[in-house]
Amino acid sequence: MAAGPTLSEKEFEEAKVLYFQRCAGCHGALRKGATGKNLEPKSTQKLGQERLEKIITLGTEGGMNNFDDTFSKEEITKLATYIQMDVPPPAEMSLAEMKKRWKVYIEPKDYPTKPMHGRNWQNFFVVILRDAGKMGIIDGDTKEIVTKVNTGYAVHVAKESSDGRFWYTQGRDGKMTKIDLWMDPPQVVAETQVASDARDVAVSHYGKWKDKYVIGGGYWPPHFVILDAVTMEPLKVVSTRGVNVDGEYVNEARVAAVYNTPNAPTWIVAVKELGQLWQVDYSDLDNLRIEQINSHKFLHDGFFDPTQRYFQIAANASNRMEIMDSETRKFVASIETGTKPHPGPGANWVDPKCGPVGGTVHLGEGKITVWGNDPKGHPDNAWKICYKTETEGSGLFIRTHPNSPYVFAD
């Protein structure tokens, strides 16, 4: 019997880090696949070393990008071998462990009571410098770089307090930080780690709970964590492991995204592998109310319609955009758009034929799909495809601006 793929202990650890940094997001910590394919040994060993190296090097037509400009040939070889070996079990993380990693650099009582600099902080750009592990703060008036704030590895998302003063970042290493734009220069005032791999963050913006809580969503462990938004102390952990829309138990049911709902004291938590949107009511943390709204797999990223009532999210493995009503907390519609929709932050605009519309690009094909999203004013077009436009290749993001006649897609 032929020996299986092997690496030295040092090579194995190096390949494990590479996989976490560049591959786990699509293929999963347990390598069971989601946006990307299953990479367990039963799948990868059939392809073999040479084929796997070629895929990692050149990418695929299905939406995986090439990595020959990211990894060295030696790293590609190690990674191709690593994914043919058994999956090392990732560690769990308890609330007690999170509290050990909670750090307060500036006590809330010592926060400045007014901006400590003369800049127009309300026109600062907060920019992710992913591989540098920093956030760039740019003065939108002067176009100067104000500072670069250390935040940890690969920040994925940053979201703001209700007045825009504080920014909360969520890194792919699970570290969440709180940045105060009033300080001179802006700096991190507190941080904690809510997971070993994470993707999104949101702040409570509704009513008397405004800026009271912040939530972070974990890829691994698969859970979400509610923190005190003032101090950044972790308060509550909720596992997202569970039974998916097909009735199967899923151990790695990751939180793909979290969103604040403008019209209720809730967040929308997209549980990727379950195909469910969880509407989490933060008005009573001791008696947490969660509506589990079935849609399709695998949920990824989304955006609200212009009224801020209807949430539109990609289920990219099902080639659909899913629509839910954040006021009734119910599923509304499912739209088949194309291969692996990926709207990123999304775009809404007014079409002369269909009225208000939303749009998405796709990971799996070069196409923009546009649908009506005004059930009150244009009921005949609501949640129906208005038109499709071919592009020169697959894309990740689509955006527009109320004062622009253009829609921008990559």
GUTORMAR-816100 format. One record per residue (C-alpha): residue in three letters; y, x, z; residue number from 1. Coordinates in nm, 4 decimals. Layout:
! GUTORMAR-816100
<'ala',<Y,X,Z>,NUM>
...
***
This chain:
! GUTORMAR-816100
<'met',<0.0000,0.0000,0.0000>,1>
<'ala',<0.3418,0.1360,-0.1005>,2>
<'ala',<0.5880,0.2179,0.1782>,3>
<'gly',<0.8831,-0.0173,0.2149>,4>
<'pro',<1.2481,0.0836,0.1732>,5>
<'thr',<1.3671,0.3202,0.4467>,6>
<'leu',<1.6887,0.4777,0.5737>,7>
<'ser',<1.7547,0.7287,0.8484>,8>
<'glu',<1.9073,0.5868,1.1667>,9>
<'lys',<2.2463,0.7274,1.0671>,10>
<'glu',<2.2253,0.5880,0.7132>,11>
<'phe',<2.1131,0.2491,0.8467>,12>
<'glu',<2.4142,0.2225,1.0782>,13>
<'glu',<2.6505,0.3288,0.7984>,14>
<'ala',<2.5024,0.0702,0.5611>,15>
<'lys',<2.5191,-0.1982,0.8326>,16>
<'val',<2.8930,-0.1382,0.8681>,17>
<'leu',<2.9428,-0.1537,0.4904>,18>
<'tyr',<2.7515,-0.4807,0.4741>,19>
<'phe',<2.9553,-0.6338,0.7567>,20>
<'gln',<3.2855,-0.5253,0.6070>,21>
<'arg',<3.2263,-0.6262,0.2459>,22>
<'cys',<2.9196,-0.8486,0.2106>,23>
<'ala',<2.8616,-1.0671,0.5181>,24>
<'gly',<3.1476,-1.3009,0.4323>,25>
<'cys',<2.9647,-1.4426,0.1296>,26>
<'his',<2.6016,-1.3646,0.2103>,27>
<'gly',<2.6030,-1.4213,0.5887>,28>
<'ala',<2.5285,-1.2064,0.8916>,29>
<'leu',<2.1635,-1.3130,0.8671>,30>
<'arg',<2.1726,-1.2674,0.4864>,31>
<'lys',<2.0588,-1.6243,0.4241>,32>
<'gly',<2.3354,-1.6780,0.1678>,33>
<'ala',<2.6109,-1.9369,0.1225>,34>
<'thr',<2.8820,-1.8639,-0.1331>,35>
<'gly',<2.6683,-1.5630,-0.2242>,36>
<'lys',<2.2928,-1.5506,-0.2757>,37>
<'asn',<2.0187,-1.5061,-0.0158>,38>
<'leu',<1.9724,-1.1330,0.0567>,39>
<'glu',<1.6702,-1.1419,0.2844>,40>
<'pro',<1.3956,-0.8887,0.1967>,41>
<'lys',<1.1801,-1.1636,0.0422>,42>
<'ser',<1.4527,-1.2031,-0.2217>,43>
<'thr',<1.5906,-0.8523,-0.2595>,44>
<'gln',<1.2625,-0.6631,-0.2788>,45>
<'lys',<1.1714,-0.8640,-0.5886>,46>
<'leu',<1.4802,-0.7248,-0.7618>,47>
<'gly',<1.4191,-0.3664,-0.6562>,48>
<'gln',<1.6453,-0.0692,-0.5911>,49>
<'glu',<1.7692,-0.0061,-0.9461>,50>
<'arg',<1.8596,-0.3689,-1.0166>,51>
<'leu',<2.0341,-0.4125,-0.6812>,52>
<'glu',<2.2406,-0.0979,-0.7359>,53>
<'lys',<2.3477,-0.2304,-1.0758>,54>
<'ile',<2.4501,-0.5688,-0.9292>,55>
<'ile',<2.6539,-0.4056,-0.6516>,56>
<'thr',<2.8144,-0.1695,-0.9012>,57>
<'leu',<2.9050,-0.4167,-1.1754>,58>
<'gly',<2.9078,-0.7580,-1.0053>,59>
<'thr',<2.7768,-1.0765,-1.1667>,60>
<'glu',<2.9014,-1.3499,-1.3960>,61>
<'gly',<2.8466,-1.5950,-1.1111>,62>
<'gly',<3.1586,-1.4770,-0.9301>,63>
<'met',<3.0570,-1.1608,-0.7399>,64>
<'asn',<3.3057,-0.8844,-0.8074>,65>
<'asn',<3.2175,-0.5230,-0.8897>,66>
<'phe',<3.2155,-0.2683,-0.6077>,67>
<'asp',<3.2149,0.0552,-0.8081>,68>
<'asp',<3.5825,0.0956,-0.7231>,69>
<'thr',<3.5185,0.0291,-0.3516>,70>
<'phe',<3.1943,0.2094,-0.2700>,71>
<'ser',<3.0779,0.5565,-0.3698>,72>
<'lys',<2.7489,0.5904,-0.5602>,73>
<'glu',<2.5882,0.7132,-0.2396>,74>
<'glu',<2.7129,0.4094,-0.0470>,75>
<'ile',<2.5854,0.1742,-0.3186>,76>
<'thr',<2.2427,0.3375,-0.2977>,77>
<'lys',<2.2343,0.3030,0.0826>,78>
<'leu',<2.3511,-0.0580,0.0700>,79>
<'ala',<2.0927,-0.1528,-0.1944>,80>
<'thr',<1.8214,-0.0066,0.0301>,81>
<'tyr',<1.9621,-0.1674,0.3454>,82>
<'ile',<1.9460,-0.5218,0.2061>,83>
<'gln',<1.5761,-0.4740,0.1278>,84>
<'met',<1.5056,-0.3995,0.4952>,85>
<'asp',<1.4655,-0.6471,0.7821>,86>
<'val',<1.7872,-0.8033,0.9105>,87>
<'pro',<1.8983,-0.6512,1.2436>,88>
<'pro',<1.9673,-0.9328,1.4949>,89>
<'pro',<2.3420,-0.9603,1.5599>,90>
<'ala',<2.4663,-0.9916,1.9171>,91>
<'glu',<2.5911,-1.3131,2.0773>,92>
<'met',<2.9261,-1.3333,2.2605>,93>
<'ser',<2.9913,-1.5349,2.5770>,94>
<'leu',<3.3159,-1.6697,2.7192>,95>
<'ala',<3.2888,-1.4134,2.9996>,96>
<'glu',<3.2645,-1.1323,2.7426>,97>
<'met',<3.5716,-1.2635,2.5611>,98>
<'lys',<3.7677,-1.2666,2.8852>,99>
<'lys',<3.6747,-0.9026,2.9428>,100>
<'arg',<3.8279,-0.8214,2.6034>,101>
<'trp',<4.1434,-1.0266,2.6680>,102>
<'lys',<4.4536,-0.8061,2.6952>,103>
<'val',<4.8115,-0.9039,2.7820>,104>
<'tyr',<5.0677,-0.6423,2.6775>,105>
<'ile',<5.3797,-0.8437,2.7598>,106>
<'glu',<5.3665,-1.1132,3.0275>,107>
<'pro',<5.5041,-1.4492,2.9038>,108>
<'lys',<5.7683,-1.4413,3.1803>,109>
<'asp',<5.8997,-1.1193,3.0271>,110>
<'tyr',<5.9337,-1.2536,2.6717>,111>
<'pro',<6.2887,-1.2239,2.5383>,112>
<'thr',<6.4931,-1.5441,2.5646>,113>
<'lys',<6.6703,-1.4727,2.2347>,114>
<'pro',<6.6063,-1.2464,1.9334>,115>
<'met',<6.6473,-0.8818,2.0326>,116>
<'his',<6.7611,-0.7797,1.6835>,117>
<'gly',<7.0291,-0.9032,1.4457>,118>
<'arg',<6.7950,-0.9926,1.1616>,119>
<'asn',<6.7228,-1.3382,1.0234>,120>
<'trp',<6.3722,-1.3662,1.1740>,121>
<'gln',<6.3303,-1.7138,1.0248>,122>
<'asn',<6.3183,-1.5449,0.6835>,123>
<'phe',<6.0654,-1.2768,0.7761>,124>
<'phe',<5.7574,-1.2388,0.5585>,125>
<'val',<5.4421,-1.1780,0.7631>,126>
<'val',<5.2090,-0.9910,0.5273>,127>
<'ile',<4.8438,-0.8981,0.5776>,128>
<'leu',<4.7734,-0.5276,0.5154>,129>
<'arg',<4.3993,-0.5850,0.5143>,130>
<'asp',<4.2365,-0.2437,0.4964>,131>
<'ala',<4.5107,-0.0775,0.7031>,132>
<'gly',<4.4395,-0.3083,0.9968>,133>
<'lys',<4.8058,-0.4020,1.0199>,134>
<'met',<5.0541,-0.6830,0.9566>,135>
<'gly',<5.3671,-0.5935,0.7633>,136>
<'ile',<5.6876,-0.7661,0.8764>,137>
<'ile',<5.9369,-0.7806,0.5886>,138>
<'asp',<6.2992,-0.8953,0.6085>,139>
<'gly',<6.3317,-1.1630,0.3399>,140>
<'asp',<6.7093,-1.1188,0.3247>,141>
<'thr',<6.7236,-0.7403,0.2814>,142>
<'lys',<6.3678,-0.6857,0.1472>,143>
<'glu',<6.3232,-0.4064,0.4030>,144>
<'ile',<5.9982,-0.3399,0.5879>,145>
<'val',<6.0915,-0.4129,0.9495>,146>
<'thr',<5.7692,-0.2781,1.1003>,147>
<'lys',<5.3927,-0.2574,1.0633>,148>
<'val',<5.2045,-0.4097,1.3559>,149>
<'asn',<4.8556,-0.2900,1.4517>,150>
<'thr',<4.6216,-0.5895,1.4613>,151>
<'gly',<4.2677,-0.4584,1.4091>,152>
<'tyr',<4.0296,-0.4587,1.1155>,153>
<'ala',<4.0905,-0.6785,0.8106>,154>
<'val',<4.3090,-0.9674,0.9219>,155>
<'his',<4.1994,-1.2702,0.7186>,156>
<'val',<4.4575,-1.5315,0.8199>,157>
<'ala',<4.7862,-1.5550,1.0125>,158>
<'lys',<4.9353,-1.8843,1.1319>,159>
<'glu',<5.2510,-1.9657,1.3205>,160>
<'ser',<5.3734,-2.1489,1.6287>,161>
<'ser',<5.5669,-2.4695,1.5652>,162>
<'asp',<5.9040,-2.2869,1.5550>,163>
<'gly',<5.7708,-1.9879,1.3576>,164>
<'arg',<5.8516,-1.7356,1.6314>,165>
<'phe',<5.4943,-1.6422,1.7252>,166>
<'trp',<5.2266,-1.5525,1.4734>,167>
<'tyr',<4.8570,-1.5567,1.5522>,168>
<'thr',<4.6249,-1.3404,1.3435>,169>
<'gln',<4.2483,-1.3625,1.3038>,170>
<'gly',<4.0672,-1.0511,1.1892>,171>
<'arg',<3.7234,-1.0172,1.0372>,172>
<'asp',<3.6294,-0.8195,1.3480>,173>
<'gly',<3.6891,-1.1341,1.5534>,174>
<'lys',<4.0057,-0.9994,1.7135>,175>
<'met',<4.2889,-1.2509,1.7534>,176>
<'thr',<4.6414,-1.1262,1.8207>,177>
<'lys',<4.9751,-1.2883,1.9052>,178>
<'ile',<5.2905,-1.1358,1.7525>,179>
<'asp',<5.6465,-1.2090,1.8746>,180>
<'leu',<5.9064,-1.1887,1.5963>,181>
<'trp',<6.1943,-1.1899,1.8476>,182>
<'met',<6.1059,-0.8457,1.9815>,183>
<'asp',<6.2688,-0.5338,1.8383>,184>
<'pro',<6.0622,-0.4451,1.6540>,185>
<'pro',<5.8162,-0.7371,1.6415>,186>
<'gln',<5.4960,-0.6495,1.8256>,187>
<'val',<5.1653,-0.7766,1.9611>,188>
<'val',<5.2134,-0.9367,2.3037>,189>
<'ala',<4.8493,-1.0340,2.3679>,190>
<'glu',<4.5052,-1.0213,2.2083>,191>
<'thr',<4.1408,-1.1042,2.2618>,192>
<'gln',<3.8184,-1.0983,2.0641>,193>
<'val',<3.6582,-1.4372,1.9993>,194>
<'ala',<3.3653,-1.3263,1.7783>,195>
<'ser',<3.2210,-1.0213,1.6063>,196>
<'asp',<3.3068,-1.1742,1.2676>,197>
<'ala',<3.5673,-1.4452,1.2177>,198>
<'arg',<3.7902,-1.6000,0.9525>,199>
<'asp',<4.0535,-1.8479,1.0694>,200>
<'val',<4.3005,-1.9539,1.3377>,201>
<'ala',<4.5245,-2.2565,1.4015>,202>
<'val',<4.7792,-2.3624,1.6629>,203>
<'ser',<4.8211,-2.7055,1.8232>,204>
<'his',<5.1404,-2.8574,1.6810>,205>
<'tyr',<5.1223,-3.2199,1.7923>,206>
<'gly',<5.3190,-3.4009,2.0646>,207>
<'lys',<5.3038,-3.2758,2.4211>,208>
<'trp',<5.0341,-3.0232,2.3224>,209>
<'lys',<5.2706,-2.8432,2.0852>,210>
<'asp',<5.2030,-2.4671,2.1046>,211>
<'lys',<4.9719,-2.5191,2.4031>,212>
<'tyr',<4.6411,-2.4187,2.2429>,213>
<'val',<4.5168,-2.1916,1.9666>,214>
<'ile',<4.1711,-2.2073,1.8072>,215>
<'gly',<3.9688,-1.9337,1.6395>,216>
<'gly',<3.6659,-1.9935,1.4189>,217>
<'gly',<3.3717,-1.7535,1.4216>,218>
<'tyr',<3.1341,-1.6532,1.1443>,219>
<'trp',<2.9180,-1.4763,1.4029>,220>
<'pro',<2.8416,-1.5994,1.6556>,221>
<'pro',<2.8793,-1.9379,1.4829>,222>
<'his',<3.1236,-2.1104,1.7157>,223>
<'phe',<3.4879,-2.1927,1.7698>,224>
<'val',<3.6956,-2.0855,2.0677>,225>
<'ile',<3.9963,-2.2619,2.2187>,226>
<'leu',<4.2508,-2.0350,2.3890>,227>
<'asp',<4.5719,-2.0763,2.5863>,228>
<'ala',<4.8351,-2.0215,2.3166>,229>
<'val',<5.0833,-1.8776,2.5677>,230>
<'thr',<4.8633,-1.6213,2.7418>,231>
<'met',<4.5777,-1.5929,2.4868>,232>
<'glu',<4.3197,-1.6501,2.7614>,233>
<'pro',<3.9929,-1.7873,2.6144>,234>
<'leu',<3.9269,-2.1317,2.7651>,235>
<'lys',<3.6351,-2.2989,2.5879>,236>
<'val',<3.3571,-2.2073,2.3432>,237>
<'val',<3.1792,-2.4647,2.1261>,238>
<'ser',<2.8739,-2.3685,1.9201>,239>
<'thr',<2.8607,-2.4932,1.5606>,240>
<'arg',<2.4869,-2.4426,1.5184>,241>
<'gly',<2.3269,-2.7720,1.4288>,242>
<'val',<2.1675,-3.0007,1.1725>,243>
<'asn',<2.3178,-2.9977,0.8242>,244>
<'val',<2.3786,-3.2885,0.5869>,245>
<'asp',<2.0209,-3.2475,0.4551>,246>
<'gly',<1.8696,-3.2883,0.8023>,247>
<'glu',<1.7799,-2.9200,0.8471>,248>
<'tyr',<1.8637,-2.7108,1.1546>,249>
<'val',<2.0962,-2.4188,1.0748>,250>
<'asn',<2.1275,-2.1238,1.3120>,251>
<'glu',<2.4064,-1.9539,1.1167>,252>
<'ala',<2.6431,-2.2485,1.0748>,253>
<'arg',<2.9704,-2.0599,1.0345>,254>
<'val',<3.3271,-2.1805,1.0806>,255>
<'ala',<3.4792,-2.1288,0.7376>,256>
<'ala',<3.8267,-2.2551,0.8241>,257>
<'val',<4.0358,-2.4383,1.0840>,258>
<'tyr',<4.3451,-2.6481,1.0176>,259>
<'asn',<4.6030,-2.8217,1.2322>,260>
<'thr',<4.6418,-3.1937,1.1594>,261>
<'pro',<5.0109,-3.2988,1.1573>,262>
<'asn',<4.9533,-3.6614,1.2603>,263>
<'ala',<4.7135,-3.6314,1.5552>,264>
<'pro',<4.6255,-3.3937,1.8436>,265>
<'thr',<4.3357,-3.2521,1.6458>,266>
<'trp',<4.2133,-2.9622,1.4369>,267>
<'ile',<3.9825,-2.9849,1.1373>,268>
<'val',<3.6986,-2.7345,1.1691>,269>
<'ala',<3.5050,-2.6749,0.8465>,270>
<'val',<3.1447,-2.5869,0.9360>,271>
<'lys',<3.0355,-2.4121,0.6210>,272>
<'glu',<2.6550,-2.4306,0.6156>,273>
<'leu',<2.6351,-2.7758,0.7768>,274>
<'gly',<2.8502,-2.9350,0.5076>,275>
<'gln',<3.0471,-3.1049,0.7836>,276>
<'leu',<3.4124,-3.1352,0.8779>,277>
<'trp',<3.4529,-3.1537,1.2537>,278>
<'gln',<3.7736,-3.3185,1.3725>,279>
<'val',<3.8271,-3.1693,1.7172>,280>
<'asp',<4.0574,-3.3593,1.9551>,281>
<'tyr',<4.2325,-3.1133,2.1907>,282>
<'ser',<4.4062,-3.3767,2.4068>,283>
<'asp',<4.1342,-3.3413,2.6747>,284>
<'leu',<3.9429,-3.0112,2.6742>,285>
<'asp',<3.7177,-3.1168,2.9626>,286>
<'asn',<3.5977,-3.4189,2.7658>,287>
<'leu',<3.6155,-3.2780,2.4149>,288>
<'arg',<3.5951,-3.5408,2.1433>,289>
<'ile',<3.4539,-3.4277,1.8086>,290>
<'glu',<3.3972,-3.6425,1.4995>,291>
<'gln',<3.1372,-3.4875,1.2683>,292>
<'ile',<3.2194,-3.5965,0.9144>,293>
<'asn',<2.9497,-3.5392,0.6536>,294>
<'ser',<3.0463,-3.4065,0.3114>,295>
<'his',<2.8716,-3.1426,0.0968>,296>
<'lys',<2.7732,-2.7736,0.1262>,297>
<'phe',<2.9092,-2.5109,0.1525>,298>
<'leu',<3.2564,-2.5826,0.2861>,299>
<'his',<3.5131,-2.3103,0.2354>,300>
<'asp',<3.8927,-2.3501,0.2182>,301>
<'gly',<4.1280,-2.6432,0.1667>,302>
<'phe',<4.4727,-2.7971,0.1959>,303>
<'phe',<4.6486,-3.1240,0.2742>,304>
<'asp',<4.7997,-3.3666,0.0238>,305>
<'pro',<5.1823,-3.4027,0.0265>,306>
<'thr',<5.1694,-3.6812,0.2883>,307>
<'gln',<4.9754,-3.4492,0.5251>,308>
<'arg',<4.7204,-3.7273,0.5773>,309>
<'tyr',<4.4383,-3.6415,0.3383>,310>
<'phe',<4.2569,-3.3109,0.3637>,311>
<'gln',<4.1163,-3.1607,0.0417>,312>
<'ile',<3.8515,-2.8879,0.0810>,313>
<'ala',<3.6144,-2.6992,-0.1475>,314>
<'ala',<3.2377,-2.7406,-0.1119>,315>
<'asn',<3.1801,-2.4537,-0.3486>,316>
<'ala',<2.7996,-2.4496,-0.3556>,317>
<'ser',<2.8108,-2.8171,-0.4602>,318>
<'asn',<3.0878,-2.7608,-0.7179>,319>
<'arg',<3.3058,-3.0218,-0.5515>,320>
<'met',<3.6331,-3.0876,-0.3764>,321>
<'glu',<3.5845,-3.3077,-0.0708>,322>
<'ile',<3.8476,-3.5492,0.0600>,323>
<'met',<3.8801,-3.6744,0.4181>,324>
<'asp',<4.1351,-3.8955,0.5922>,325>
<'ser',<4.2658,-3.7149,0.9019>,326>
<'glu',<4.4094,-4.0395,1.0459>,327>
<'thr',<4.0965,-4.2572,1.0249>,328>
<'arg',<3.8800,-3.9432,1.0675>,329>
<'lys',<3.6515,-4.0516,0.7837>,330>
<'phe',<3.5187,-3.9143,0.4548>,331>
<'val',<3.7032,-4.0572,0.1522>,332>
<'ala',<3.5843,-3.9066,-0.1775>,333>
<'ser',<3.3995,-3.6246,-0.3538>,334>
<'ile',<3.5213,-3.4826,-0.6860>,335>
<'glu',<3.3045,-3.2696,-0.9156>,336>
<'thr',<3.5470,-3.0051,-1.0400>,337>
<'gly',<3.3556,-2.7062,-1.1812>,338>
<'thr',<3.1524,-2.4055,-1.0722>,339>
<'lys',<3.2404,-2.2942,-0.7177>,340>
<'pro',<3.5925,-2.4312,-0.6605>,341>
<'his',<3.8157,-2.2035,-0.4521>,342>
<'pro',<4.1726,-2.3337,-0.4062>,343>
<'gly',<4.2774,-2.0802,-0.1419>,344>
<'pro',<4.5911,-2.2349,0.0098>,345>
<'gly',<4.5937,-2.4913,-0.2738>,346>
<'ala',<4.8706,-2.6584,-0.4703>,347>
<'asn',<5.0197,-3.0077,-0.4940>,348>
<'trp',<5.2695,-3.1175,-0.7578>,349>
<'val',<5.3775,-3.4234,-0.9573>,350>
<'asp',<5.2217,-3.4707,-1.2984>,351>
<'pro',<5.4126,-3.6906,-1.5485>,352>
<'lys',<5.0935,-3.8790,-1.6374>,353>
<'cys',<4.8970,-3.8964,-1.3112>,354>
<'gly',<5.1722,-3.8774,-1.0496>,355>
<'pro',<5.1073,-3.6640,-0.7395>,356>
<'val',<4.8117,-3.4304,-0.7942>,357>
<'gly',<4.6236,-3.1411,-0.6369>,358>
<'gly',<4.4528,-2.8532,-0.8121>,359>
<'thr',<4.1978,-2.5750,-0.7745>,360>
<'val',<4.0716,-2.2664,-0.9557>,361>
<'his',<3.7039,-2.1672,-0.9534>,362>
<'leu',<3.4992,-1.8644,-0.8537>,363>
<'gly',<3.2302,-1.9367,-1.1098>,364>
<'glu',<3.4301,-2.0107,-1.4231>,365>
<'gly',<3.7763,-1.9803,-1.5732>,366>
<'lys',<3.9118,-2.3274,-1.5161>,367>
<'ile',<4.1831,-2.5178,-1.3295>,368>
<'thr',<4.0877,-2.8731,-1.2332>,369>
<'val',<4.3580,-3.1236,-1.1371>,370>
<'trp',<4.3050,-3.4603,-0.9626>,371>
<'gly',<4.5254,-3.7457,-0.8453>,372>
<'asn',<4.5923,-3.7535,-0.4696>,373>
<'asp',<4.8270,-4.0477,-0.4128>,374>
<'pro',<4.6102,-4.3493,-0.3190>,375>
<'lys',<4.9127,-4.5516,-0.2086>,376>
<'gly',<5.1476,-4.5017,-0.5060>,377>
<'his',<4.8923,-4.4308,-0.7826>,378>
<'pro',<4.5635,-4.5901,-0.6674>,379>
<'asp',<4.4082,-4.5890,-1.0157>,380>
<'asn',<4.4315,-4.2084,-1.0327>,381>
<'ala',<4.3479,-4.1297,-0.6702>,382>
<'trp',<4.0614,-3.8828,-0.6287>,383>
<'lys',<3.9898,-3.8856,-1.0026>,384>
<'ile',<4.0230,-3.5896,-1.2375>,385>
<'cys',<4.3517,-3.5930,-1.4266>,386>
<'tyr',<4.2826,-3.2945,-1.6521>,387>
<'lys',<4.1168,-2.9534,-1.6769>,388>
<'thr',<4.2684,-2.6334,-1.8173>,389>
<'glu',<4.0666,-2.3305,-1.9265>,390>
<'thr',<4.1831,-1.9892,-1.8049>,391>
<'glu',<4.0851,-1.6352,-1.8973>,392>
<'gly',<3.8570,-1.5874,-1.5973>,393>
<'ser',<3.7517,-1.7021,-1.2533>,394>
<'gly',<4.0102,-1.7265,-0.9766>,395>
<'leu',<4.0614,-1.7434,-0.6017>,396>
<'phe',<4.4106,-1.8852,-0.5494>,397>
<'ile',<4.6462,-2.1477,-0.6847>,398>
<'arg',<5.0020,-2.2091,-0.5633>,399>
<'thr',<5.3305,-2.3730,-0.6544>,400>
<'his',<5.6697,-2.4463,-0.4962>,401>
<'pro',<5.8704,-2.7706,-0.4746>,402>
<'asn',<6.1589,-2.6084,-0.6638>,403>
<'ser',<5.9418,-2.4511,-0.9354>,404>
<'pro',<5.8308,-2.6135,-1.2613>,405>
<'tyr',<5.5262,-2.3835,-1.2637>,406>
<'val',<5.1845,-2.3648,-1.1032>,407>
<'phe',<5.0582,-2.0106,-1.0393>,408>
<'ala',<4.6850,-1.9314,-1.0595>,409>
<'asp',<4.5039,-1.6000,-1.0529>,410>
***
